[in-house]
Amino acid sequence: MNQVPPVDAGRYPRLARIDAPSDLRRLDDSELRAVADELRAYLIECVGHSGGHFGAGLGVIELTTALHYLYDTPDDRIVWDVGHQAYPHKILTGRRDAIRTVKQKDGIAPFPKREESEYDTFGVGHSSTSISAALGMAIANARAGNDRRVVAVIGDGAMTAGMAYEALNHAGGMDPEPDLLVILNDNRMSISENVGGLTRMLGRATGSRTLNAIREGGKKILGDKRSSGPARFVRRWEEHWKGMFVPSTLFEEMGFHYTGPIDGHDMDALVSTLRTLRGLKGPQLLHVITTKGKGYERAEGDQIGYHAVSPFDPELGLVQKPGAATKTPTYTEVFGDWLCDMAAADPKLMAITPAMREGSGLVRFSQEYPDRYFDVAIAEQHAVTLAAGMACEGAKPVVAIYSTFLQRGYDQLVHDVAIQDLDVLFAIDRGGVVGPDGATHAGNLDLSFLRCVPNMVVMAPADEDECRKMLTTGFRHEGPAAVRYPRGTGPGVAIAPALESLPLGKAQLRRRGAGIALLAFGATVPAAEAVGAELGLTVVNMRFVKPLDRELVLQLAQSHEGFATLEDNVVAGGAGSGVAELLAAEGIAMPMLHLGLPDAFQHHASREQLLAEAGLDAAGIRAALLRRWPQLGQAPAAIGAR
C-alpha cells in the first residue's frame, strides 16, 4: 500500500477517531451531523489530491453515515450498486487514510472489492446488480438460520436497467418473504442526466405534497403498528391514494412496502426512518432524495463534469490545463467527429448509447441531431436489440458502447444482430487496457468474444486516421461490424477529413525485414514498429481481426522463420489465436509467439503501467522476442530469411 499521511486530527477531530464503524456507533445521535460534515470536507480534500469519483460520494455522505451507525456492519451486509458512491463507505471502514491512494497502482480500488475489505460485501463496477446480490445474501442467511440484515443501495440511474426489476419481481413474489431493505437513492443522475419513463415517475413521486401529508397523518394516528386490522385497512386505502398522486404503487404491487420519499441529507429523518425499517420484516423499499455533489457548490452546479475528476485544487475547482484545446484528439473525440460527419452524409444513420453520452463522445451529435440520438439509459441489452430493430427497417444504427459494457449485451449481439446478419455498427470504446478503474472496466476480452461470432467484421485501428477510416468501412459494410479502439489518445497521426473506406480484410505492411514477422493488432502497432526497426524485423499492421488477411499471412509464412502476434487483448482466443488457426488449417507449422494480456484480471493502475506489466510496451516486446529467438540480438544480416 502506498505511504500516505494520516488524517489531520485538528481539522477532523471526530473522523480521526473512527477507524471502523464500531467507533462510529459509540457516538450519540446528536454527533452524526458533525461527523457527516467532517466526512464531506475530508472527501473533497482527498479526491482533490488523488482524483477519482466525486459527485456521487458527496451525495450519500449522510446516508452512508446513518447506515454504518445503525447497522452492525460488517456482520450486517450493505451492498452498493455500481460503487461510484462508495468512497465515504471506504473512509468509514478502515481505509480513511488510504483513500488518498484510490485508483493508483498498489492503492485501494475505486469500487467495492471483496478481497480489499470485509465491509465490501459484493464487488461491483457495473450497475444494477445490488438488489440481486442482496437478495441472494438474504436467502442464504435465512437458510443458515441467522438474522443478519441486508441492505441494497441503488441509484435511480441504475434502476433504469432491467436486471433491477428482475430482482424486485423475484423478491416481492417470494414465500416466505425475504428480509431485505432496498434504498433507492434518487438524485436524477447517472453519469449524465437520467432519461426515460422511470425518471418522470420518480419526479412525480418527489413532488406529491398531498400524499406525504396523508402518510404523515396516518403515522400519527396508527404509529408503526401496521399489522392491526385498522392499520391494514388504512394501508390499502393509502395505496389507492398513492395511485392517484404518484406511481410508487409500482413497488407496492411488486411486493415491497414503500417508504418515502424523504430528504437524504436530513440526518435526523434518515436515522429515525432507518431505525424503524431495521426492525421490520419482509421486503422494504426506502426512497431517499439526494443531490449529487452535495456540499461542494461547483459539483452541485456541474454534476456531469464533477462525476469523476483528475486531481484538482478544491479552492479553484476544475480548470482547463494550458494547451488542452490543442492537444491530440482522443479516440473518443475521433469517433464523435466522425459520427457527425457521417450523419451529415447519410440521413439513415442513427446513434444509440446506453447512458454514456459524454464517455462515448456523443455530446455534439446529441445537440446537432437530436432526432437521431437515442440514449436508452443503463440498458445495454435493449440498446443492441433496438439497433437490430432499426436495421430491420433500413436504418443504419451505430451503437456507441464501452467494451466492458458490451459484455452485458453479448447475447443480443449474437442472437438479435449476428444470426440475422443485420447492418449494425458497434463503436467500441475503451478496448484493451483501460487502467485506473480496474478489472470491472477493462476491455481485455472483446477481440476474443467478437471474433468467434459468425458474420462479424472486427477491426482495431493503429492510429486516429485509421480509426476514422475503419468506422466508415464498418458503416458502409452490409452486415454487423465492430471497430474497437483504446482509451485516450493515439500516436498523433493527422486525420484526413474525407470519409474513406479501407479494403475489407486487408492488412498493411508497415516494414519489410527478415527472419521474424511481427503481426500487430490495434494499439500495439507503434511499439511493434519501434522494436521491428531496432531488430530488423517485418512489421504488419493487421487492421482486421476478422476477416484476417489470409493472402498476406500465408505469403509471409513462406518467407519468414517465425511469427510474433501482438494484441492488447487476452491471448486466449484472441487475434493471435486466429492467425494460429489459419496456419493450422493450411498445414503450416512454424514457430509462433503470442504476446497479449495475461490470463488474469488486471488490477487498477495507469494504462502505461499495466501495458508494461503485461510486456506490451516496446521494452517488454523486445525482451520477449529475444527470449524466444536469441539470435535476434545479433546483427540483422546474420538472421537469414528463407
C-alpha positions as CSV (number, residue, x, y, z in Angstrom):
1,M,0.0,0.0,0.0
2,N,1.3,3.4,-0.9
3,Q,2.5,5.5,2.1
4,V,0.0,8.3,2.9
5,P,-0.1,10.9,5.7
6,P,-2.7,10.2,8.5
7,V,-5.8,12.3,8.7
8,D,-5.4,15.7,10.4
9,A,-7.0,15.3,13.8
10,G,-7.0,19.0,14.2
11,R,-9.3,19.6,11.2
12,Y,-11.2,16.3,11.5
13,P,-11.4,15.5,15.3
14,R,-14.3,13.1,15.1
15,L,-13.3,11.4,11.9
16,A,-9.8,10.9,13.2
17,R,-11.3,8.7,16.0
18,I,-13.3,6.5,13.5
19,D,-11.1,3.6,12.4
20,A,-14.1,1.3,12.0
21,P,-17.9,1.6,12.1
22,S,-17.8,0.3,15.7
23,D,-16.2,3.6,16.6
24,L,-18.9,5.5,14.9
25,R,-21.6,3.5,16.8
26,R,-20.2,4.7,20.1
27,L,-21.3,8.3,19.3
28,D,-24.6,9.9,20.2
29,D,-27.2,10.6,17.5
30,S,-26.5,14.3,18.1
31,E,-22.9,14.0,16.9
32,L,-23.8,12.4,13.5
33,R,-24.3,15.7,11.7
34,A,-20.8,16.9,12.7
35,V,-19.4,13.5,11.6
36,A,-21.1,13.9,8.2
37,D,-19.7,17.5,7.8
38,E,-16.2,16.3,8.5
39,L,-16.6,13.3,6.2
40,R,-17.8,15.6,3.4
41,A,-14.9,18.1,3.9
42,Y,-12.4,15.2,4.0
43,L,-13.7,13.6,0.8
44,I,-13.4,16.9,-1.0
45,E,-9.8,17.3,0.2
46,C,-8.8,13.7,-0.6
47,V,-10.3,13.4,-4.1
48,G,-8.9,16.8,-4.9
49,H,-5.5,15.3,-4.1
50,S,-5.9,12.0,-5.8
51,G,-8.7,12.4,-8.3
52,G,-11.5,9.8,-8.7
53,H,-15.2,9.5,-8.5
54,F,-16.5,12.6,-6.7
55,G,-20.1,13.8,-7.0
56,A,-21.8,10.6,-6.2
57,G,-20.0,10.1,-3.0
58,L,-20.8,13.7,-1.8
59,G,-24.4,12.9,-2.4
60,V,-24.5,9.9,0.0
61,I,-22.5,11.3,3.0
62,E,-25.5,11.3,5.4
63,L,-26.9,8.0,4.1
64,T,-23.5,6.2,4.5
65,T,-23.0,7.6,8.0
66,A,-26.5,6.6,9.1
67,L,-26.2,3.1,7.7
68,H,-22.9,2.3,9.4
69,Y,-24.2,3.9,12.6
70,L,-27.4,1.8,12.7
71,Y,-26.4,-1.5,11.2
72,D,-23.9,-3.9,12.7
73,T,-21.5,-3.9,9.8
74,P,-19.7,-5.9,8.6
75,D,-22.0,-8.7,10.0
76,D,-25.0,-6.9,8.6
77,R,-24.5,-6.6,4.8
78,I,-24.6,-3.3,2.8
79,V,-24.4,-3.8,-1.0
80,W,-23.6,-0.7,-3.0
81,D,-24.7,-0.5,-6.6
82,V,-22.0,0.4,-9.2
83,G,-19.8,1.8,-6.4
84,H,-19.2,5.3,-7.7
85,Q,-20.6,6.5,-4.4
86,A,-18.5,4.2,-2.1
87,Y,-15.6,6.5,-1.2
88,P,-17.4,7.6,2.1
89,H,-18.1,4.0,2.9
90,K,-14.4,3.2,2.4
91,I,-13.4,6.1,4.6
92,L,-15.6,4.9,7.5
93,T,-14.5,1.2,7.2
94,G,-10.8,1.3,7.9
95,R,-9.5,3.0,4.7
96,R,-9.7,6.6,5.8
97,D,-6.0,7.4,5.2
98,A,-5.6,5.1,2.2
99,I,-8.4,6.9,0.3
100,R,-5.7,9.2,-1.0
101,T,-4.3,6.3,-3.0
102,V,-7.5,5.4,-4.8
103,K,-7.1,4.3,-8.4
104,Q,-3.3,4.4,-8.0
105,K,-1.0,1.4,-8.5
106,D,-0.9,-0.6,-5.3
107,G,-3.5,1.7,-3.8
108,I,-7.1,1.0,-2.9
109,A,-9.7,0.1,-5.6
110,P,-12.2,2.7,-6.9
111,F,-15.1,0.4,-6.4
112,P,-16.1,-2.1,-3.6
113,K,-13.8,-5.1,-3.8
114,R,-14.3,-8.2,-1.6
115,E,-10.7,-9.0,-1.3
116,E,-9.9,-5.5,-0.1
117,S,-12.2,-5.3,2.9
118,E,-14.8,-7.4,4.8
119,Y,-17.0,-4.4,4.6
120,D,-17.1,-4.6,0.8
121,T,-19.7,-7.3,0.7
122,F,-20.0,-7.5,-3.1
123,G,-17.6,-6.5,-5.8
124,V,-19.2,-4.1,-8.3
125,G,-18.4,-1.7,-11.1
126,H,-21.3,-2.3,-13.5
127,S,-24.7,-1.1,-12.5
128,S,-28.0,-2.6,-11.3
129,T,-26.6,-5.7,-9.6
130,S,-27.1,-4.7,-6.0
131,I,-30.7,-6.0,-5.5
132,S,-30.0,-9.4,-7.0
133,A,-26.8,-9.8,-4.9
134,A,-28.5,-8.6,-1.7
135,L,-31.5,-10.9,-2.3
136,G,-29.1,-13.8,-2.7
137,M,-27.4,-12.9,0.6
138,A,-30.8,-12.6,2.3
139,I,-31.9,-16.1,1.1
140,A,-28.6,-17.7,2.1
141,N,-28.7,-16.1,5.5
142,A,-32.3,-17.3,6.1
143,R,-31.3,-20.8,5.1
144,A,-28.4,-20.7,7.6
145,G,-30.8,-19.6,10.3
146,N,-29.1,-16.2,11.2
147,D,-30.8,-12.9,11.4
148,R,-28.2,-10.8,9.6
149,R,-29.8,-7.7,8.0
150,V,-29.2,-7.0,4.3
151,V,-29.4,-3.6,2.6
152,A,-29.0,-2.7,-1.1
153,V,-28.3,0.9,-2.1
154,I,-29.2,1.6,-5.7
155,G,-29.4,4.9,-7.6
156,D,-32.3,5.9,-9.8
157,G,-29.9,5.7,-12.8
158,A,-29.2,2.0,-12.0
159,M,-33.0,1.5,-11.7
160,T,-33.3,2.0,-15.4
161,A,-31.8,-1.4,-16.1
162,G,-34.0,-4.4,-16.4
163,M,-31.9,-6.5,-14.0
164,A,-33.1,-4.4,-11.1
165,Y,-36.7,-5.2,-11.9
166,E,-36.0,-8.8,-12.3
167,A,-34.6,-8.8,-8.8
168,L,-37.5,-6.8,-7.4
169,N,-40.0,-9.1,-9.1
170,H,-38.4,-12.1,-7.6
171,A,-38.0,-10.7,-4.1
172,G,-41.5,-9.3,-3.9
173,G,-43.1,-12.6,-5.0
174,M,-41.3,-15.0,-2.7
175,D,-42.9,-17.1,0.0
176,P,-41.7,-16.8,2.7
177,E,-40.9,-13.1,2.2
178,P,-37.2,-12.3,2.4
179,D,-36.0,-9.7,4.9
180,L,-34.4,-7.2,2.6
181,L,-34.2,-3.4,2.5
182,V,-33.7,-1.7,-0.8
183,I,-32.7,2.0,-0.6
184,L,-33.5,3.9,-3.8
185,N,-31.1,6.9,-3.9
186,D,-32.8,9.3,-6.2
187,N,-30.6,12.2,-7.4
188,R,-31.9,12.4,-11.0
189,M,-28.5,11.5,-12.4
190,S,-26.4,8.6,-13.7
191,I,-23.2,10.0,-15.2
192,S,-25.4,12.2,-17.4
193,E,-28.9,13.2,-16.7
194,N,-31.3,10.3,-16.3
195,V,-33.7,9.6,-19.2
196,G,-36.9,7.6,-19.7
197,G,-40.2,7.0,-18.0
198,L,-38.8,6.0,-14.7
199,T,-37.2,9.4,-14.2
200,R,-40.6,11.1,-14.8
201,M,-42.3,8.7,-12.4
202,L,-39.9,9.4,-9.6
203,G,-40.1,13.1,-10.3
204,R,-43.9,12.9,-9.7
205,A,-43.3,10.9,-6.5
206,T,-41.0,13.6,-5.1
207,G,-43.5,16.4,-5.7
208,S,-46.5,14.8,-4.1
209,R,-47.1,17.0,-1.1
210,T,-50.6,15.7,-0.7
211,L,-49.5,12.1,-0.4
212,N,-46.8,13.0,2.1
213,A,-49.3,14.8,4.2
214,I,-51.7,11.9,4.1
215,R,-49.0,9.4,5.0
216,E,-47.6,11.5,7.9
217,G,-51.1,12.0,9.3
218,G,-51.7,8.3,9.2
219,K,-48.5,7.6,11.1
220,K,-49.5,10.0,13.9
221,I,-52.8,8.1,14.3
222,L,-51.6,4.5,13.9
223,G,-47.9,4.7,14.7
224,D,-45.9,1.7,13.4
225,K,-48.5,-1.0,14.4
226,R,-49.2,-1.8,10.8
227,S,-50.4,-5.4,11.4
228,S,-53.7,-4.4,13.1
229,G,-57.0,-4.5,11.2
230,P,-57.4,-0.7,11.1
231,A,-53.8,-0.3,10.0
232,R,-54.2,-2.8,7.2
233,F,-57.3,-1.1,6.0
234,V,-55.7,2.3,6.1
235,R,-52.6,1.0,4.3
236,R,-54.7,-0.3,1.4
237,W,-56.6,3.0,1.4
238,E,-53.2,4.8,1.3
239,E,-52.1,2.6,-1.7
240,H,-55.2,3.6,-3.7
241,W,-54.5,7.3,-2.9
242,K,-50.9,6.9,-3.9
243,G,-52.0,5.6,-7.3
244,M,-53.9,8.9,-7.8
245,F,-50.9,11.1,-7.0
246,V,-47.7,9.1,-7.6
247,P,-46.8,5.7,-9.2
248,S,-45.0,4.4,-6.1
249,T,-47.6,1.7,-6.2
250,L,-45.3,0.1,-8.8
251,F,-43.1,-1.0,-5.9
252,E,-46.0,-1.9,-3.7
253,E,-47.6,-4.1,-6.4
254,M,-44.3,-5.9,-6.8
255,G,-44.5,-6.9,-3.1
256,F,-42.3,-4.2,-1.4
257,H,-43.5,-1.8,1.3
258,Y,-42.6,1.6,0.1
259,T,-41.5,4.4,2.4
260,G,-40.7,7.9,1.3
261,P,-39.6,10.0,-0.3
262,I,-37.5,11.5,2.4
263,D,-34.7,14.0,2.4
264,G,-31.4,12.1,2.1
265,H,-29.5,14.9,3.6
266,D,-31.7,15.3,6.7
267,M,-29.7,13.2,9.2
268,D,-32.4,13.1,11.9
269,A,-35.0,11.9,9.3
270,L,-32.7,9.3,7.9
271,V,-31.7,7.9,11.3
272,S,-35.3,7.8,12.5
273,T,-36.6,6.1,9.3
274,L,-33.8,3.6,9.1
275,R,-34.1,2.7,12.8
276,T,-37.8,1.9,12.1
277,L,-37.2,0.0,8.9
278,R,-34.4,-2.0,10.5
279,G,-36.9,-3.7,12.8
280,L,-39.4,-4.6,10.0
281,K,-39.7,-7.9,8.3
282,G,-40.2,-8.6,4.6
283,P,-39.1,-6.7,1.6
284,Q,-38.9,-2.9,2.2
285,L,-38.1,0.0,-0.2
286,L,-36.9,3.3,1.1
287,H,-36.9,6.2,-1.4
288,V,-34.5,9.0,-0.5
289,I,-33.9,12.2,-2.4
290,T,-30.3,13.4,-2.6
291,T,-28.2,15.9,-4.6
292,K,-25.2,14.7,-6.5
293,G,-22.2,16.8,-5.4
294,K,-23.9,17.9,-2.2
295,G,-21.8,20.4,-0.2
296,Y,-19.4,21.4,-2.9
297,E,-21.1,24.2,-4.9
298,R,-19.2,23.6,-8.1
299,A,-20.1,19.9,-8.2
300,E,-23.8,20.7,-7.5
301,G,-23.8,23.1,-10.4
302,D,-21.9,20.8,-12.8
303,Q,-22.9,17.3,-11.9
304,I,-21.6,15.8,-15.1
305,G,-18.2,17.5,-15.0
306,Y,-17.6,16.5,-11.4
307,H,-18.8,12.9,-11.7
308,A,-15.2,11.8,-11.9
309,V,-12.2,14.1,-11.7
310,S,-8.5,14.3,-12.1
311,P,-6.6,15.9,-9.1
312,F,-7.6,19.5,-8.6
313,D,-7.5,22.4,-6.1
314,P,-10.8,22.4,-4.3
315,E,-10.4,26.2,-3.9
316,L,-10.2,26.7,-7.6
317,G,-12.3,23.8,-8.9
318,L,-11.6,22.1,-12.2
319,V,-9.6,24.3,-14.6
320,Q,-8.6,23.7,-18.1
321,K,-4.9,23.0,-18.4
322,P,-2.8,25.2,-20.7
323,G,-2.6,23.7,-24.2
324,A,-5.6,21.4,-23.6
325,A,-7.5,22.9,-26.6
326,T,-4.7,22.0,-29.0
327,K,-3.9,18.5,-27.7
328,T,-4.0,15.3,-29.7
329,P,-7.6,14.2,-30.0
330,T,-8.7,11.1,-28.1
331,Y,-10.1,8.2,-30.0
332,T,-13.5,9.1,-28.4
333,E,-13.3,12.5,-30.0
334,V,-12.3,11.0,-33.3
335,F,-15.4,8.9,-33.1
336,G,-17.6,11.8,-32.1
337,D,-16.4,13.9,-35.0
338,W,-16.8,11.0,-37.5
339,L,-20.3,10.4,-36.3
340,C,-21.4,13.9,-37.0
341,D,-19.7,13.9,-40.4
342,M,-21.3,10.6,-41.4
343,A,-24.7,11.7,-40.2
344,A,-24.4,14.7,-42.5
345,A,-23.6,12.4,-45.4
346,D,-26.2,9.7,-44.6
347,P,-29.6,10.6,-43.2
348,K,-30.2,6.9,-42.3
349,L,-27.6,7.0,-39.5
350,M,-29.0,6.6,-36.0
351,A,-26.8,6.7,-32.9
352,I,-27.5,4.7,-29.7
353,T,-25.8,4.8,-26.3
354,P,-26.6,3.1,-23.0
355,A,-26.3,6.2,-20.8
356,M,-22.8,7.1,-21.9
357,R,-23.3,10.3,-23.9
358,E,-20.2,12.1,-22.5
359,G,-18.0,9.0,-22.2
360,S,-18.6,7.7,-25.7
361,G,-18.3,11.1,-27.4
362,L,-21.9,11.8,-28.3
363,V,-22.5,15.3,-26.9
364,R,-22.1,17.1,-30.1
365,F,-24.1,14.6,-32.0
366,S,-27.0,14.8,-29.5
367,Q,-27.1,18.6,-30.0
368,E,-26.8,18.6,-33.8
369,Y,-29.0,15.5,-34.5
370,P,-31.4,15.2,-31.5
371,D,-34.0,13.3,-33.5
372,R,-31.4,10.7,-34.5
373,Y,-29.9,10.3,-31.0
374,F,-31.1,7.6,-28.6
375,D,-29.9,7.4,-25.0
376,V,-31.6,4.2,-23.7
377,A,-30.4,4.6,-20.1
378,I,-28.4,1.8,-18.5
379,A,-29.8,-0.9,-20.7
380,E,-27.1,-2.4,-22.9
381,Q,-29.3,-5.4,-23.9
382,H,-32.0,-3.1,-25.0
383,A,-29.5,-0.9,-26.9
384,V,-28.3,-3.7,-29.0
385,T,-31.8,-5.1,-29.9
386,L,-33.1,-1.6,-30.5
387,A,-30.4,-1.3,-33.1
388,A,-31.3,-4.6,-34.6
389,G,-34.9,-3.5,-34.9
390,M,-33.8,-0.2,-36.6
391,A,-31.7,-2.2,-39.1
392,C,-34.6,-4.4,-40.0
393,E,-36.4,-1.3,-41.3
394,G,-33.5,0.1,-43.3
395,A,-31.9,2.4,-40.8
396,K,-28.1,2.4,-40.2
397,P,-27.7,2.2,-36.4
398,V,-24.4,2.9,-34.7
399,V,-24.1,1.5,-31.1
400,A,-21.6,3.6,-29.1
401,I,-20.6,1.5,-26.2
402,Y,-17.6,0.7,-23.9
403,S,-16.0,-2.7,-24.3
404,T,-16.8,-3.7,-20.8
405,F,-20.4,-2.8,-21.1
406,L,-20.9,-4.6,-24.4
407,Q,-20.3,-7.8,-22.4
408,R,-23.8,-7.1,-20.9
409,G,-25.4,-7.1,-24.4
410,Y,-23.5,-10.1,-25.8
411,D,-26.5,-12.4,-26.1
412,Q,-28.3,-9.7,-28.1
413,L,-25.2,-9.2,-30.3
414,V,-25.2,-12.9,-31.1
415,H,-28.9,-13.7,-31.2
416,D,-30.5,-10.5,-32.5
417,V,-27.8,-9.0,-34.7
418,A,-25.3,-11.6,-35.9
419,I,-27.6,-14.5,-36.5
420,Q,-29.8,-12.2,-38.6
421,D,-26.8,-10.6,-40.3
422,L,-28.2,-7.2,-39.6
423,D,-26.5,-3.9,-40.6
424,V,-25.3,-2.7,-37.2
425,L,-22.0,-0.9,-36.4
426,F,-20.6,-1.2,-32.9
427,A,-18.2,1.6,-32.0
428,I,-16.4,0.0,-29.0
429,D,-14.6,2.5,-26.8
430,R,-12.1,1.6,-24.0
431,G,-10.9,-1.6,-25.8
432,G,-8.0,-3.3,-24.2
433,V,-6.2,-2.0,-21.1
434,V,-8.2,0.8,-19.5
435,G,-6.3,1.4,-16.3
436,P,-7.3,3.2,-13.1
437,D,-10.9,1.8,-12.8
438,G,-9.6,-1.7,-12.6
439,A,-10.9,-5.1,-13.8
440,T,-14.6,-4.2,-13.9
441,H,-13.9,-1.6,-16.6
442,A,-11.1,-3.3,-18.5
443,G,-11.8,-4.1,-22.2
444,N,-9.4,-7.1,-22.3
445,L,-11.8,-9.7,-23.7
446,D,-13.6,-8.2,-26.6
447,L,-11.4,-9.5,-29.5
448,S,-11.9,-13.0,-28.2
449,F,-15.7,-12.8,-27.7
450,L,-16.2,-11.0,-31.0
451,R,-14.0,-13.0,-33.4
452,C,-15.9,-16.2,-32.6
453,V,-19.2,-14.8,-33.8
454,P,-20.2,-15.7,-37.4
455,N,-21.0,-12.7,-39.7
456,M,-19.0,-10.3,-37.7
457,V,-16.3,-8.0,-39.1
458,V,-13.9,-6.9,-36.4
459,M,-11.3,-4.1,-36.8
460,A,-8.7,-2.5,-34.5
461,P,-7.1,0.8,-35.6
462,A,-3.4,1.6,-35.1
463,D,-3.9,5.3,-35.1
464,E,-6.5,8.1,-35.2
465,D,-6.8,8.4,-39.0
466,E,-7.2,4.6,-39.3
467,C,-9.9,4.7,-36.7
468,R,-11.9,7.2,-38.8
469,K,-11.4,5.1,-41.9
470,M,-12.5,1.9,-40.1
471,L,-15.6,3.5,-38.8
472,T,-16.5,4.4,-42.4
473,T,-15.6,0.9,-43.5
474,G,-17.8,-0.7,-40.9
475,F,-20.7,1.7,-41.5
476,R,-20.7,1.0,-45.2
477,H,-20.3,-2.7,-44.8
478,E,-23.6,-4.6,-45.2
479,G,-23.8,-6.7,-42.0
480,P,-22.6,-6.5,-38.4
481,A,-19.2,-4.8,-37.8
482,A,-17.2,-3.6,-34.9
483,V,-14.4,-1.0,-34.5
484,R,-12.6,-1.4,-31.3
485,Y,-10.4,1.4,-30.1
486,P,-8.5,2.2,-26.9
487,R,-9.0,4.8,-24.2
488,G,-7.1,8.0,-24.6
489,T,-5.0,9.3,-27.4
490,G,-3.2,7.6,-30.3
491,P,0.2,8.3,-31.8
492,G,-0.8,11.7,-33.2
493,V,-1.3,10.8,-36.8
494,A,-3.0,13.5,-38.9
495,I,-6.7,12.7,-39.7
496,A,-7.8,13.0,-43.3
497,P,-11.3,14.7,-43.4
498,A,-12.7,12.6,-46.1
499,L,-15.0,9.6,-45.3
500,E,-12.8,6.9,-46.8
501,S,-13.1,3.2,-46.5
502,L,-10.4,0.5,-46.2
503,P,-10.3,-2.7,-48.3
504,L,-12.1,-5.3,-46.3
505,G,-9.8,-7.8,-44.7
506,K,-6.6,-6.3,-45.9
507,A,-3.6,-5.7,-43.7
508,Q,-0.9,-3.1,-44.1
509,L,2.8,-4.0,-44.4
510,R,4.5,-1.3,-42.3
511,R,8.1,-2.5,-42.5
512,R,9.8,-5.3,-44.5
513,G,12.5,-7.0,-42.6
514,A,13.9,-10.5,-42.2
515,G,13.6,-13.6,-40.0
516,I,10.6,-12.8,-37.8
517,A,7.4,-11.0,-38.7
518,L,5.5,-9.0,-36.1
519,L,1.8,-9.2,-36.7
520,A,0.4,-6.4,-34.6
521,F,-3.2,-5.5,-34.0
522,G,-4.5,-2.1,-33.0
523,A,-2.8,-0.1,-30.3
524,T,0.3,-2.4,-30.3
525,V,1.4,-1.3,-33.7
526,P,3.5,1.7,-32.7
527,A,5.5,-0.3,-30.2
528,A,5.9,-3.2,-32.7
529,E,7.3,-0.7,-35.3
530,A,9.8,0.6,-32.8
531,V,11.0,-2.9,-31.9
532,G,10.9,-4.0,-35.6
533,A,13.1,-1.1,-36.6
534,E,15.6,-1.9,-33.9
535,L,15.9,-5.6,-34.6
536,G,15.4,-5.5,-38.4
537,L,12.1,-7.4,-38.4
538,T,9.0,-7.3,-40.6
539,V,6.1,-5.4,-39.1
540,V,2.5,-5.7,-40.2
541,N,-0.4,-3.6,-39.1
542,M,-3.1,-6.3,-39.3
543,R,-6.0,-3.9,-39.1
544,F,-8.7,-6.7,-39.3
545,V,-9.1,-9.3,-36.6
546,K,-11.8,-10.8,-38.7
547,P,-11.5,-11.5,-41.6
548,L,-7.8,-11.9,-41.4
549,D,-5.6,-11.0,-44.4
550,R,-5.2,-14.6,-45.4
551,E,-3.2,-13.9,-48.5
552,L,-0.6,-11.8,-46.7
553,V,-0.3,-14.1,-43.7
554,L,0.4,-17.1,-46.0
555,Q,2.8,-15.1,-48.1
556,L,4.8,-14.1,-45.0
557,A,4.8,-17.6,-43.7
558,Q,6.7,-18.7,-46.7
559,S,9.4,-16.0,-46.3
560,H,9.9,-15.9,-42.5
561,E,11.2,-18.2,-39.8
562,G,8.5,-17.3,-37.3
563,F,5.6,-15.1,-36.3
564,A,5.0,-13.0,-33.2
565,T,1.5,-11.7,-32.8
566,L,0.8,-8.7,-30.6
567,E,-2.6,-7.5,-29.2
568,D,-3.9,-5.6,-26.2
569,N,-6.4,-8.4,-25.5
570,V,-6.2,-11.6,-23.6
571,V,-4.1,-14.2,-25.5
572,A,-6.8,-16.9,-25.1
573,G,-9.0,-16.9,-28.1
574,G,-7.7,-13.5,-29.3
575,A,-6.4,-12.2,-32.6
576,G,-3.2,-14.2,-32.4
577,S,-5.3,-17.4,-32.0
578,G,-6.9,-16.5,-35.3
579,V,-3.5,-16.4,-37.0
580,A,-2.5,-19.8,-35.5
581,E,-5.8,-21.3,-36.6
582,L,-5.3,-20.1,-40.1
583,L,-1.8,-21.6,-40.3
584,A,-3.0,-24.9,-38.8
585,A,-5.8,-25.1,-41.4
586,E,-3.3,-24.7,-44.2
587,G,-1.0,-27.3,-42.7
588,I,1.8,-24.8,-42.0
589,A,3.9,-25.4,-38.9
590,M,6.1,-22.6,-37.8
591,P,7.4,-21.1,-34.5
592,M,4.9,-18.6,-33.1
593,L,5.0,-16.3,-30.1
594,H,1.7,-14.8,-28.9
595,L,2.0,-11.6,-26.9
596,G,-1.1,-10.2,-25.2
597,L,-2.7,-9.6,-21.9
598,P,-2.4,-12.2,-19.1
599,D,-5.0,-14.9,-18.2
600,A,-5.9,-12.9,-15.1
601,F,-7.9,-9.8,-14.1
602,Q,-5.6,-6.9,-14.0
603,H,-5.7,-4.6,-11.0
604,H,-6.0,-0.8,-11.1
605,A,-3.1,1.3,-12.3
606,S,-2.3,3.6,-15.2
607,R,-2.7,2.2,-18.7
608,E,1.0,2.6,-19.3
609,Q,1.9,0.7,-16.1
610,L,-0.5,-2.2,-17.0
611,L,0.9,-2.4,-20.5
612,A,4.4,-2.6,-19.2
613,E,3.4,-5.3,-16.6
614,A,1.9,-7.3,-19.5
615,G,5.1,-6.9,-21.5
616,L,3.3,-4.9,-24.3
617,D,5.4,-1.8,-24.2
618,A,8.5,-1.7,-26.5
619,A,10.9,-2.9,-23.8
620,G,8.6,-5.9,-22.9
621,I,8.1,-6.9,-26.6
622,R,11.8,-6.7,-27.3
623,A,12.7,-8.8,-24.2
624,A,10.1,-11.5,-25.1
625,L,11.4,-11.7,-28.7
626,L,14.9,-12.1,-27.6
627,R,14.0,-14.8,-25.1
628,R,12.3,-16.8,-27.8
629,W,14.8,-16.0,-30.6
630,P,18.1,-15.1,-29.0
631,Q,19.7,-14.7,-32.5
632,L,17.7,-11.5,-33.0
633,G,20.2,-9.8,-30.8
634,Q,22.8,-10.3,-33.5
635,A,23.2,-8.1,-36.5
636,P,20.2,-8.2,-38.8
637,A,22.3,-9.7,-41.6
638,A,23.0,-12.7,-39.5
639,I,19.3,-13.6,-39.5
640,G,18.5,-15.3,-42.7
641,A,15.2,-15.2,-44.5
642,R,14.1,-18.3,-46.3
